[in-house]
Amino acid sequence: MKQLLLAAAMTVGCVQRNVVNPHVEEKPTAGACGSLTECLVRATEQLRLATAEVQLWAARAAPVGTIEAWASPAELVPEGWKICNGAPLERAKYPALFAVLQYRYGGAGESFNLPDYRGWFLRGVDQNAHHDLATGERGPIPGTTSKVAGDDVGTFQAQAIQAHQHEFKGDGADFGPYPFFVNGQAHPAGGINTHLDGGGPETRPSNVSVYWIIRIDY
């Protein structure tokens, strides 16, 4: 704070740098302010205006509620941002963020929750563009007290594989009216035939993990 006040005082002409050694500060003088008291008042006002300008710039660059991908460790998340991990926050402490989120991601009374995006891909709200063909399946994020659903921001949609069909052809062997083979294994017609051919615990594209962080204040 002392450094900022000094910079503001220099701006209004109350403090000057040593022309021989710029790193040596001269003592404050009344200068153009008339008195040292007036100088400090003017310097404080200058600092207030500068701070307001910085906050305005920050608001334009990333408004409260903005989501960004963070490519560094969690402990290096910058001030004014939090990881989207579903944590509860106090309304009184983060009024600007509560005005944006309300209870969309859970919470009640004097506390509300951050979005919980851990391990999830993010997808744009469809807004009736019909790119998301299963908006009716969207609901609250699992494990939260959220009540949002449908084609709305903050809704969750479980993994799925698009409906499709496979054609199986026999090699001439007679195993019934509709014989078929899978990897050389004959499957006779009738009954239920199950064939597993590798795979993992989930359906997903290739991906790289990041932290989703949200702007909470300035």
C-alpha positions as CSV (number, residue, x, y, z in Angstrom):
1,M,0.0,0.0,0.0
2,K,2.9,2.4,0.8
3,Q,4.3,1.8,-2.7
4,L,0.9,2.5,-4.3
5,L,0.4,5.7,-2.3
6,L,3.9,6.8,-3.2
7,A,3.2,6.2,-6.9
8,A,-0.1,8.1,-6.6
9,A,1.6,11.0,-4.8
10,M,4.2,11.2,-7.6
11,T,1.4,11.4,-10.1
12,V,-0.2,14.4,-8.4
13,G,3.2,16.1,-8.0
14,C,3.8,15.7,-4.3
15,V,6.9,13.4,-4.5
16,Q,9.7,13.6,-7.0
17,R,12.5,11.2,-7.8
18,N,16.1,12.1,-7.3
19,V,17.3,13.2,-10.7
20,V,20.8,11.9,-9.9
21,N,19.7,8.5,-8.6
22,P,16.2,7.6,-9.6
23,H,16.1,4.8,-7.0
24,V,16.5,7.3,-4.1
25,E,13.1,8.9,-3.1
26,E,13.0,12.5,-2.1
27,K,10.9,13.3,1.0
28,P,7.3,14.4,0.4
29,T,6.8,18.1,0.0
30,A,3.7,20.2,-0.2
31,G,4.5,20.9,-3.9
32,A,1.5,21.6,-6.0
33,C,-0.9,20.3,-3.3
34,G,-0.6,23.2,-0.9
35,S,-0.1,20.9,2.2
36,L,1.1,17.4,3.0
37,T,-2.4,16.5,4.2
38,E,-4.0,17.6,1.0
39,C,-1.2,15.7,-0.9
40,L,-2.2,12.4,0.9
41,V,-5.9,13.0,0.2
42,R,-5.2,13.6,-3.5
43,A,-2.9,10.6,-3.6
44,T,-5.5,8.4,-2.0
45,E,-8.2,9.5,-4.4
46,Q,-5.8,8.9,-7.3
47,L,-5.2,5.4,-6.0
48,R,-9.0,4.8,-5.7
49,L,-9.5,5.8,-9.3
50,A,-6.7,3.7,-10.5
51,T,-8.0,0.7,-8.6
52,A,-11.5,1.2,-10.0
53,E,-10.0,1.4,-13.5
54,V,-8.2,-1.9,-12.9
55,Q,-11.4,-3.5,-11.7
56,L,-13.3,-2.2,-14.7
57,W,-10.7,-3.7,-17.0
58,A,-10.8,-7.0,-15.2
59,A,-14.6,-7.1,-15.4
60,R,-14.5,-6.5,-19.1
61,A,-11.8,-9.1,-19.6
62,A,-13.4,-11.9,-17.5
63,P,-16.7,-11.1,-15.7
64,V,-17.6,-12.9,-12.5
65,G,-18.9,-16.4,-13.4
66,T,-16.5,-16.8,-16.4
67,I,-15.1,-20.3,-16.8
68,E,-11.6,-20.9,-18.0
69,A,-9.3,-23.9,-18.4
70,W,-6.3,-23.8,-16.1
71,A,-3.2,-25.7,-17.3
72,S,-1.1,-25.6,-14.1
73,P,-1.3,-27.2,-10.6
74,A,-4.2,-26.3,-8.4
75,E,-2.1,-24.5,-5.8
76,L,-1.2,-21.9,-8.5
77,V,-4.8,-20.9,-9.4
78,P,-4.7,-17.0,-9.4
79,E,-6.4,-14.8,-6.8
80,G,-10.0,-14.1,-7.8
81,W,-10.6,-17.6,-9.2
82,K,-11.6,-21.0,-7.8
83,I,-11.6,-24.5,-9.1
84,C,-15.0,-25.7,-10.1
85,N,-15.2,-28.5,-7.5
86,G,-18.7,-28.0,-6.2
87,A,-17.5,-26.4,-2.9
88,P,-20.0,-24.4,-0.9
89,L,-19.5,-20.6,-0.6
90,E,-21.1,-18.0,1.7
91,R,-23.5,-15.6,0.0
92,A,-22.3,-12.7,2.1
93,K,-18.7,-13.2,1.2
94,Y,-19.2,-13.6,-2.6
95,P,-22.3,-11.5,-3.5
96,A,-21.2,-10.9,-7.1
97,L,-20.8,-14.6,-7.8
98,F,-24.1,-15.5,-6.0
99,A,-25.9,-12.9,-8.2
100,V,-24.7,-14.9,-11.2
101,L,-25.1,-18.5,-10.0
102,Q,-27.9,-18.3,-7.4
103,Y,-28.6,-21.9,-6.4
104,R,-28.2,-23.3,-9.9
105,Y,-25.4,-25.7,-8.7
106,G,-26.9,-26.5,-5.3
107,G,-27.0,-24.8,-1.9
108,A,-29.7,-23.1,0.1
109,G,-30.1,-20.2,2.5
110,E,-26.9,-18.4,3.2
111,S,-24.7,-20.8,1.2
112,F,-24.5,-21.7,-2.5
113,N,-22.3,-24.1,-4.5
114,L,-19.7,-23.7,-7.2
115,P,-20.2,-25.8,-10.3
116,D,-18.6,-29.2,-10.1
117,Y,-16.9,-29.9,-13.4
118,R,-14.3,-32.4,-12.1
119,G,-13.8,-35.1,-14.8
120,W,-16.5,-33.7,-17.1
121,F,-16.4,-32.4,-20.7
122,L,-18.3,-29.1,-21.2
123,R,-20.9,-28.7,-23.9
124,G,-22.7,-25.6,-25.2
125,V,-26.3,-25.1,-24.3
126,D,-28.3,-26.2,-27.4
127,Q,-30.8,-23.3,-27.4
128,N,-33.1,-25.3,-29.8
129,A,-30.3,-25.6,-32.4
130,H,-30.9,-29.4,-32.5
131,H,-27.2,-30.2,-32.2
132,D,-27.9,-31.9,-28.8
133,L,-30.5,-34.5,-29.8
134,A,-31.1,-35.6,-26.2
135,T,-31.8,-32.5,-24.2
136,G,-34.7,-34.3,-22.5
137,E,-32.2,-36.5,-20.8
138,R,-30.4,-33.6,-19.2
139,G,-30.7,-33.1,-15.4
140,P,-28.8,-32.1,-12.3
141,I,-25.1,-32.9,-12.0
142,P,-24.8,-36.2,-10.0
143,G,-24.1,-35.7,-6.3
144,T,-25.4,-32.1,-6.2
145,T,-28.6,-30.6,-4.8
146,S,-29.2,-28.7,-8.1
147,K,-32.7,-28.9,-9.6
148,V,-31.9,-27.7,-13.2
149,A,-33.0,-29.9,-16.1
150,G,-33.6,-29.9,-19.9
151,D,-31.9,-27.5,-22.3
152,D,-30.4,-25.2,-19.7
153,V,-27.0,-24.2,-18.5
154,G,-25.5,-26.3,-15.7
155,T,-27.4,-29.5,-16.7
156,F,-25.7,-33.0,-16.9
157,Q,-26.0,-35.6,-19.6
158,A,-24.8,-39.2,-19.1
159,Q,-22.5,-40.9,-21.6
160,A,-24.2,-42.8,-24.4
161,I,-23.5,-44.5,-27.8
162,Q,-25.6,-43.4,-30.7
163,A,-28.1,-46.1,-31.8
164,H,-26.7,-48.2,-34.7
165,Q,-26.7,-51.7,-36.1
166,H,-24.2,-54.4,-37.2
167,E,-24.5,-56.8,-40.1
168,F,-23.3,-60.3,-39.4
169,K,-22.7,-62.7,-42.3
170,G,-22.3,-66.5,-42.2
171,D,-19.6,-68.4,-44.1
172,G,-21.9,-71.1,-45.5
173,A,-22.1,-73.3,-42.4
174,D,-25.6,-74.2,-41.5
175,F,-26.4,-73.2,-37.9
176,G,-30.0,-72.4,-38.5
177,P,-31.9,-70.1,-40.8
178,Y,-29.8,-67.1,-39.9
179,P,-26.3,-68.2,-38.9
180,F,-23.6,-65.6,-38.3
181,F,-20.0,-65.5,-37.2
182,V,-18.1,-63.0,-34.9
183,N,-14.3,-63.3,-35.0
184,G,-14.6,-66.8,-36.4
185,Q,-17.0,-67.9,-33.6
186,A,-20.3,-69.3,-34.8
187,H,-23.6,-68.0,-33.3
188,P,-26.7,-70.0,-34.1
189,A,-30.0,-68.3,-34.6
190,G,-32.3,-68.1,-31.7
191,G,-31.6,-67.3,-28.0
192,I,-29.4,-64.5,-26.8
193,N,-25.8,-64.3,-28.0
194,T,-23.3,-61.9,-26.2
195,H,-19.9,-61.1,-27.6
196,L,-17.3,-58.9,-25.9
197,D,-14.4,-57.5,-27.9
198,G,-12.2,-55.5,-25.6
199,G,-13.0,-51.9,-24.5
200,G,-12.6,-49.9,-21.3
201,P,-14.8,-48.6,-18.5
202,E,-16.3,-45.6,-20.4
203,T,-16.9,-44.2,-23.9
204,R,-14.8,-41.1,-24.5
205,P,-12.7,-39.2,-27.1
206,S,-8.9,-38.7,-26.7
207,N,-8.5,-35.9,-24.2
208,V,-6.1,-33.9,-22.0
209,S,-7.0,-33.0,-18.4
210,V,-7.2,-29.4,-17.1
211,Y,-8.7,-27.6,-14.1
212,W,-11.9,-25.7,-14.9
213,I,-11.8,-22.5,-12.9
214,I,-14.4,-19.8,-12.3
215,R,-14.0,-16.1,-11.7
216,I,-15.4,-15.4,-8.2
217,D,-14.4,-11.7,-7.7
218,Y,-11.8,-9.1,-8.5
